[in-house]
Amino acid sequence: MNAKLTGWTLFAALGLGLGLAACDNVEEYDDGADGGTDTDADTDTDWDTDPPIDFTGLDMLVMVDNSSSMMQEQAILSTSVYSLVAALANPLSTSGWDAVDEIRIAVVTSDMGFSSDGVNNDEFWPDDVPASCEGFGDNGIFRQIVTESIALDNDAIPCDESAAQCPDGWTCAGIDEETFVGVCHTDGSTDVACPNLTGDWAETTAAAPNAALITQATCLMDQGTSGCGFEQQLASLNRALTRDDQEAFLVEGHLLMLLVVTDEDDCSMEDGEGLFSEPAVADDFNKWNIACGLHPEHLFSSEHFYQNFVAAKGPGQVVFAAITGVPVAEQDPAGAAACQGWGDALGDCLAQDAMQLTAVQPSGTTWYWKEACTRTMDSIEVTKAYPGRRFVDLAANYFGPMSYVYSICNDDWGPAFDDIKYRLRQYLAQP
């Protein structure tokens, strides 16, 4: 949770970049993961890296955490998504790839209010419900573009001499003589104007090419930071895929990619009334931030979401990726090695020290989970990410090699999106 839920003493010390120092008041909590190994025998995992069909296109659904601590991360996401979509829609001339003609991209937020499984839990919350969390929140509804322009990173987006991968007016600079690859560059403002989005998602097809696709997709990544601080990321994705008014998003023969970008673990409630009656909420608001980790029995399981996501398309037709709270190499080399990469290589991640749910009181009153990683800019802490255990569990124990995890605390998300890009090309039957 984070400072988005303003107005309560409970949240006074929450949020981005407050530089909260750890103190000696520490407690250890067991979330029931037994070192991080999920031994459920009744899963229907399909860990075949060769999908069952030759996909004709890509449906990409992105879950953007829109709570108060995500401003810096949404900015990084924008450039990363621009590079990814450009590589698919306008591949480098030297890559040997054909353009993917059929692409759909939609965005949802982490804001489901205090709801759980279609139930409005406002009446069970033992205090005044903040306006940002009333009712069902965004409820898995595909979002629109909410900004007039978006800033991209200069000298970060790969391009070739055609500069077709770059925003209008930018050039392709520093082209390497051997690889013939450069980076998109501008000598002026890095702000790119956001085009209109006429439907519920950005789309290009062979019959109706959309020259604005890349910029539309990029602008969708900026969803602001006014969402409910009680993040239910997986429930939002699940709701988006099961809404009757959005069922047309999924195209038969397309690969489905689900991307989660968040600095908090998932708290998708199955039993909101039960969770809100626990002492960590009802009796001690100072422990509200750790209530979901203390009581996972009130949350939907990873298996529940795996089964639902796969049911939306079919086994072997869904890729899951999470940019979330796991260690970074600069702070924890062993933890980063265990927790970043394809899901079938993450078996030791949940056993890492940084991924344990260790409750701390940095303010002396309010409890938080000890962060998995942090990121600083000019000596100022701009990212504090808490252990994304449920996302790692979903990747490592269910989706396997059709999933990917990367730390949101990295300065550069390029390596992750490069890995994802190449795997998508493999699945999309490209050379």
N, C-alpha and C positions, 0 to 999 in steps of 0.2 A: 504494500500500500504506500501511498505517498501524500505529499502535501496538497494534492488536489482537493481533498476533503477539508476545506478550510473552516474556521470558525470554532473549532474545538481546541481545548488545551492539548488534547491528545496528539494533534497533528502540528503543533506549533514548531516542532523541531524537525519535521519531515521535509523532504523535497531535495532539490538539486543543488549541489555545490555549497552546502552549509558547513562543510569541513568538520563534521562531528568527530570528535576524538574518542577512540575506544577507551574504556576504563576497566577497572578490575572486577566490576560487577558482571559476572558471566555465568550463564547456566547452559547446560547441555540438554538438548531435547532429541528424542528418538522419533523419527517420522515413520518408523515401521518398515524401512526399506532394507534393513539387514545388510548394510554395506553396499547397497545399490543394486543388488541382483534380483531381478524379477523372475521368479521361477514358475509363473503361471503356465500350466500345461494345456490350457484350453484355448489358446490363441490361434488365429488363422493367419499367421505371418507368412508372407511370400517373399523370401529373400533372394529371389532369382533376379540377377542384374540384367537379364535379357527379357524385356517386357513381352507380353503375349501377342501383341499386334504391332504393326508398323503405323505409328501415329501420324496423322495428317496435320496436326496442329497442336497448339498449347493453350490451355485455359489456366491462368495464373491468378490465384486468390491470395492477397496479401493482408495480413492482420497487423495493423499499425497501432501500437500502444499510444493512446492519446492522453495519457495522464500528465501531470504537471512536470515530471522530470525528464521528458522526452524531446525537448526542443533541439538539443545538439545532435541527438541520435537520428531524428527525422532528417536533419540536414545531410548527414553522412549517407543515409538511405537513399536520398534523392539522386546523388551522383552515382551510387552503386547500381540503382535500378536503371538509370539512363544507360550506363555502360552495358548492362545485361541485355536490355531490350534492343539496343543498337546492334549488339553482336548477333542477335537472332534475326532482326528485320533487315539490317544492312551490314552483313558480314564483311570482314576485311577481304579485299580482292586476293590477298595471298593465302587466305585460310583454306581455300578449296571447298568452302561450304556454300550451299545454295541458301538463299533467303527463306526463312520460314514464312509462308504466305498467310497462314491462318493463326492469329494470335488474339486472345481475349485477356484483358487484365482488369480485375475488380479489386476494391479495397474495402475492408471493414475495420472497425476499431475495437479496442478492448472493453469498451463501455457497454455493459449489460445491466447497469444500475445495480440494485440489490436483488435482482430476480434470480430464480433458479428453476430451470426446466419448465419455463412457462408460467411460473408462479411469482406474483408480486409479493416480495417479502418486506415491504416497507413497514407494515404493522408489527412485524416481529423485531425490528431494530430497536434496541432499548434506549433510544435517545431521539432527538430531532433528526430527521433524514435530511442530509444536505441536498440542496437543489440539484447539484451535479450528479446525484445518484438516485434520484426519484424514479420510480417505475422501472421500465425495462431498458432505459438508456437508448443506445443506438440500435440495439436488438438485432444485430447481424445484418442490418440494411446496407446495401452497397452505397458507398459514399460518393459525393460529387467533389469536383475541384473547388476548394474554398479559398484559394489565394490567387492574386492577380499575376504574380511572378514568383519564380523560384530560383535560388542561387545554386549554381553548380561549381564544383571545384575546377580551377584552372589547371591545365597540364596533367589531367588525371584520366581522361577518357581515351582509350585507344582508337586510332584512326589510320587510314591510308591516304594516298595522295589525292583521292577524290574528295576527301573530307565529308563524305556522305554520312559518316557516323556522328558528325558534330552539329551543335545547334547552328541555326542560321546566322551567318556573319562571322562565325569562328573559323579559324584556319587549322590545318593539320601541321603542327610544328615538330621539329626535331626528328624527322623521319630517318630511321636507321638505314644505313646503306646495305646491310645484309638482310634484315628482316622486312624492310620497307614499311615498318610500322612506326607511327609517331603518336603524338597526343594532341587532343583538341585544345586550342589556345585562343585567347582573346586578349587584346591590349586594353579593352574597355571594361565595362561592368560585366560581371559574371551572372547577372540576373537575366533569366530567360522568361519571356512573356508566356503566360499559361493560356492555351487555346480553350475554346468552349468544348464541353463534353455533352453531346446531344442525347446520349442514352445513359444507361446505368453502369456501363463499363466502357473502357477504351478497346477498340477493335480494329483489326485490319483483316481483309480477306482477299483472295485472289481475284474475285469478281469486283470488289470495291476496295482497292488499296487506300490506306489512310496515311497520308504523309505526316500527319500530326500525332501518330500513335505514340512515338517515343516520348514526346514532350507531354502529352496527356497523361501517360503512365507515370512519368516523373512527378508531375504536379499533384497527382493523386496521393503521393506519399506524404505530403504536408497536410496533416489533419488537425493541427493545432494541439494544444495541451490543456483543454478545458474538460476533458472527459472524467468520468468517475474514477477515483483512485483505488477502487476495489476491482482489480483487473480480472476478467474472466475471458482470457484470450482464446482458449480452445472451445469454450461454449459459444463464443461469437462466430468462429469459423463453422462450427456445427450448425448453428442457427442459420447462417447465411446459405448453407448448402441444402437446407430443408425447408426454406420458405417457399410457399407456392408461387409467390410473385417473383421469384428469382430462379425458378427451375430451368428457365430457358438459357441460363448462362452456360451450363455444361453441354458441350457438343460431342455427339457420338464420334468416336475415332480420335478424339483429342486426348493428350496427356494432361492430367490435372496436377498442378504444383501448388502446394500450400506453403506459404512463407510467413513465419512469425517473427516480429521484431519487437522486443520488449526487454526492460531492465528488471522485471519482477517475475516471480514464479506464477504459475497459473493457479487461480482460485475458483475454478468452475464448480459451483455448488450444485449438488443433487438435492440436498436437504438444508435449505437456508434457515428454516425455523430452528432446526436442531443446532446448526452452527451458532446462530445468534443467541441461543440459550446457554451456550457453554460459558463457564466462568470467565474465560479470556475475553469475552465480549460483554456478557451481562453484568459481571461483577467487578471487572478490572479493566477499564478502557486503556490502561497503560500497556496491556498485553494484546490489544486488538490487532496490531500489525503482524503478530505471529500466530493468530488464531487458526488460520488455514493450515499452516504447517503442523500445529499441535493436534489438529483434529481432521486428518485426511479422510476419516470415515464418513464425513459429511460431503465429500467431493466426489465427482464422477471419476472413475478410474481411467488410467491411460488406455486400457483395453477397450473401454467403452468408446473412446474417441477414435481409436484405431479402427474398430469395426465399423463405426459410422462413416468415417472418411473413405474407407475402402468400399463401403456399400454405395457411395455416391457414384463410383466409376467402375469398380471391379478390381480384383487382385492384380497386382503388378502394374496398375495404371495411375498410381498416385505417388508423387514425390513430396516428402515433407522436409522442410528446412527451418531452422531456428537460429536467429541471431539473438543471443540471450546471455544470462549471467553464468559464465564459466570462466576459469582462470585465463590470464594472458601470459605469454612467455616472459615478458619483462618482470613480472611479479612472482610467477610460479611456473618455471619451465616444465617440471614434471606434470603438473596439473594441466597445463595448456596442451601438452602432448597427448594426455589421456582424454581430454574433453573436447578437442576440436578435430573435425574431419567427418568422414562418412560413418553412419550409424553402426555398421558392423565392426568398427574399430574402437568403439567407445565403452567397451565392457568394463574398464577399470575407472571410468569417470566418476561414478557416484560414490566410489570409495575414497576419493581424494579429500584431503583435509578441507580445502576451500569450498567443497560442495556439501559439507555437513551443515545441518541446521543448528547453529550455535547462537543462542539468544544473548544479546548484549544490551546494556543500558547506557548508551553513549551520553545521554542527557541527564542520567541519574534518575529519571522517572519513566520515560517511555521505552518500551522494549522493541528491538528490531532483530532480524536475523543478521548475523555478521556477513558482510558483503563477500561475494566470490571474487570480485575484481573492482578496480576503480580506474578512472582515466583523468589525466590532468591536462590543462592547456595553460601555458604561461604560469605554471605553479599553482593554478586554481583547479580544484577538483570539479569536473563537469559531469562525470558519470560515476554513479555508485550502483552497481548491479548486484542483486541478491541471487543466491543459488537457484538456477532454473532447473531444478531436479525433475520436474514432471515432463519438461520438454526433452531432456536427455533420456529419460526412461522411455518415452514414446519413440524416440529415434533408435536407441540402442537395443531395446527389447521387443520392438514391434516392426518398425519399418526397415531396420537394418541398412543395407547398402542403398536403399532408395530414400535415404534421409541424410541430412547434413546438419552439423552444429558448429557454431563459431561464436567467439566472445564478442559481445557488444562493446566491450571496453577497448578493443583494438582501435588504433588511430585510423587504420586503413582496412576497409572491408574488401578491397580488390581481390586478394587471394581467395576468399570464400566465394565471391561471385564468379571468379574465373573457374574454380572447380565446378560450381553449379552449372555454369554455362556449358562446359565440355560434357558433363553428364547429360544435360538436357539434349545436346546435339546428338549424343549417342542414342538416346531414347527416341528422338525424333527422326531416326533412320537417315541421318546425314553422314557424309563421309567423315 
